[in-house]
Amino acid sequence: MLKRTFNINGALKTVIVDPEATLGDVLRKQLMLTGTKVSCDDGHCGACSVIVDGKLTLACITKVNRVPENAKILTIEGIGQPNNLHVIQKAMMAHGAAQCGFCTPGFVVSTKALLEKNPKPTREEVRAWFTQHHNACRCTGYKPIVDAVMDAAAVLRGEKKVEDLEFKMPADGRIWGSKYPRPTAEQKVTGTLDYGQDLGLKMPSGTLHLALVQAKVSHANILSIDTSEAEKMPGVFKVVTHKDVLGKNRITGLITFPTNKGDGWDRPILCGTKVFQYGDAIAIVCADTPEQAKAAAEKV
């Protein structure tokens, strides 16, 4: 085990961890700083962005044994809280840059690192920064995020007032068609909104952990699903397949689109006879720990 002391958001924290653990796991699982989101586990999405000794860092692929003793680590929690928002967070709210919000803490942290290095970036430089540092968003199309960065930079340079970013209720009280912030926007820009992975860390002891068995090809017929080896693995409680789904093993599709000629029930919850696309869910392993579930999923 490894003992390290870090300066996290201005407070000294000493942890005893597996040296092969990632910084993301230490922040989230030991220190419960769940504002740092972990999604891809491969350094490709930027949701886990933190700043370590002034350098933007992907926490999901950074081993804790590579983080120096007494390193200064800044997470989303150290940038701004709901009762004390940073201008970057206010700008993200003002421009609707937090939609599903899972990537938003990473973008806020990445933006802070950018503006400390380049206080007056162009729109092209903002986009290039996010590309270089692997910040990905599936919702916004990036324009609202870039708009937010440009406005936050202008406020920090003293060219705009922070009050200009705050929503003002119209005189008639109508918010339809206005830029009224999403009700969950504040939670999303501060990383305080809990997603499934965050809730999983707060479940009572004895809660089972799940791992998906996903298709590794884009299209195929399924001849059989062999769960026998996985079921023998340590800690495995059950391997769920399409045979265990009660009722109709289907997910409703986008039936409101005129181009959709199906009945909306064409996609399975768990594939049983056919794979439709890469990543389709085939089975779910239920086990005592996430590691046991993932290991068993590889045996299906």
N, C-alpha and C positions, 0 to 999 in steps of 0.2 A: 504494500500500500504506500501511497505517496502523501506526504503532508506539505501543504502549501498555504501561504498567506497571500491574499490578494486585496487590493484596494478597490472595492466594488461600489461604484456610485458614491465615493467619498467615505465609505466605511470599511474598516479592516475586517476581513472575514477569513478564518482559518478552516480549511477543509482537509479531511483525510479520505482519499479516493483511490480507486484503481487507476494507475498511471495511464492505462489505455482508454480511460473514459474520455468522452469529448467534453469540451468546455460547455457545449449546449446542455449536456446531461447534468453537469455539475450545477449550472445556473438554475435549471428547471427542477431537477429532482431533489437536489440537496438543499439549495437555497430558496426554492419555490419562487424564483423570479420568472414566472410563466409568460411575461410579456415578450420574451424572446421565443418566437415560434420556431418549431422544427417541422419541416415538411418533407423535403426530398432526401435528406440524410446523405446528400452527395455533392453539396456545394454548388447547386445549379439554380436555386430559386431566390436566395438572399433573404428569406424570411427570418433567418437566425442571425442577421447582422448585428455585431456589437463593435465597439471601438476598444482596442487593446493598445495601451501606450501610444495613443494617437493614430493608430492604423486600423482602418476598417477591416474587420475579421469575420469570417464565416464560422460561427461557433459549432455547427454540426459536423465539421470535418477537422476541427482543430483539437488535437489531443491535449489534455490538460498538462501532460508532462512537457509540452513545448511552450507553455505559458510561463514566463519568468516569475520567480519569487518577487512578491510585492508589486506585481504588474498593476497598472491602473486600468480598470475595466469599466467602461460606460455602457449601460444597457438602456433600453427604452424607459425603464423606471427612473433612471437618473436624469432623463432629459426633461420630462414634465409629467405631472400628475393631474387628475381631473380637477383638482382645486387650484392648480398652478400650471396652466398649459404653456408650453413653449410656443413661440410664434410659428415655428414650422408646423406644429400640430394644429394651431388655429387656421393656418393657411390650407392645410389638408382638409379640414372640415369645411371651410368656406367654399372650396372648389369641388366638393363631392369626390375627393380623391380616395376616400375610404368606402368601398362598396361592400364586398363580402368581408373585407378588413383583415384577412389572415396575413397578407403580405405587408400591411401598412406599418407595423412597428419597424420592420426591416427597412422600409423606405424612409421613415423618419430618421432612423439612426444613420442611414447612408447619406441622407441629405445633410445632416449635421456635419458629417465628416467632409462632405464636398464643400460646404460653405465656409468651413474653417480653413480649407486649403485654397479655395477660389471664391471670394466673396461676391464677385460679379460675373457669374457664368452666363454664357449665351444658352439659348434653348438647345442648340446642337451639342454644347458641352455637357449639359445636364443629361441628355439622352445617352451620350457617349459614356458618361460616368456610370450610369445605371447598367449599361451593357457590359462595361469592363468589370463591374463588381457583381454581376449576375443577379441583379434585382429584377424579378419577374412578376408581372401582374396579369391575371387572366380576365379581369373585369373591365378595367377603365379604358383600355386603348392608350394609356399613358398620358394623353393630353392633359387631363385634370391634374395629374401628379406634377407634370412639368409646369403647368400654370401655378400650382401651389408653391413650387420651389422658387420660381421667379418672383412671386409676391413676397415670400418669406425673406428672400435675399434683399429685396428692396426695403423692407421694414428694418432689417438688421443694418442696412447701410444708412438708415435715417431718411430715405427718400419717400417712404410711406409711413402712415400711422397704423399701429396694430389695430386701432379701433375700426379702421377701414375694412378689416377682414371679418369683423364680427357682424352677425346677422341682426338686422334691425326690423322689427315687426312693422309691416305696412300699417298705415293709419286706419285702413278699413278692417284690419285684423285678418285678412285673407292671405293664406300662404300658398294657395294653388298657383302654380306657374312661377313661384318665387324660388330663391336659392336657400330655402329653409333647410338647415342641416338635418341629416338623418338622425333619428332619435338615438341610435347606437353609435353615432360618429365619435363622440367623446371617448367612449370605451375603446373603440377600435384604434384611434390615434395614440392612445396611452398604453395599449397592450393589456388592458384590464378586462376585456371581454374574453370569457372562457369558451374555448372550442372543445370538441370531443377529447382531444389529447390532453388539454388542461384539466378537464373534469376527471379524466382517468387518474391523474395524480392525486386527486382529492377523494377518491373512492375509499370505502372502508377496507380494512385488511381482509384478505380472503376473496376479494373480487377477482374474477377470472379476466385474463387478458386475451385479446384476439389478434390473429394475424391472417391476412387474406392469402389464399393461393390464387395467383393471377396468371392469366394466359401470357405466354412468352412468344406467341406467334400472332399474326394479324387475322388469320382465318383458318379454321380447321374443323373437322368433324371429330367429336369425342367418342372414342370407342369404349373406354372404360375409365373409371376414376378409382385408383387404388389407394386407400387410406390406411392399409394395415400396418405399414412401417411407422407412419406418423402416430398412430394410436398407441404404439409401444414406447414412444419417446417419454422421457421423464417429465412429470408435471402435466401431461396432456389429459384433459378431462373428456373432450369430445372433438371430433372432426365433423362439422356440419356440411352437408352437400345438398343438392337440389331435392333429394329424396326426403329431407327433413323439413322442407318448407311447407307450412300448412296452407291450404287453399291454393290459389292461383300463383304459380311461380313466375310472376310477370311484374314488370315496372311499367307504369303508364308513360307513353311517349308524348311527343308534341303534336297532339291531334288537332290543335287549333290552327296549325299551319296548313294552308290549302294544298301545298305540295306533298303533304303526308297522306298517302293513299291507304295506309293501314288502319286498323281499328284502335291503335294506341297501346295495344297490349303485346307488341311483337318482341320485346326484349325481356330475357329472363333475369330474375334476381341473382340466381346462381346458375351458371351454364351447366346443362346436363347432357346435351347431345351435340352442341355446336358452339364454337367460339366465333364471335362476330368481329372483335377487334382486339388489338394488343391491350393487355391489362384487364380484360374481362374477369370478373370474379367467378371462380370455379368452386372454391370451398373456403370454409372459415375454421381455423384451428383455435380451440379454447384451451388455455393452459394457465398454470399458476403464475408465470412471469412472462413479460414480453419476449425475453430471450428464448425461453422454452417454446413459446408459440411460433416465433420466427423460424427456429431450428426445425420444428416439426413440419411447418409449411413447406420447407424445402424437400421433405420426404414424400409428399403427396404426389 
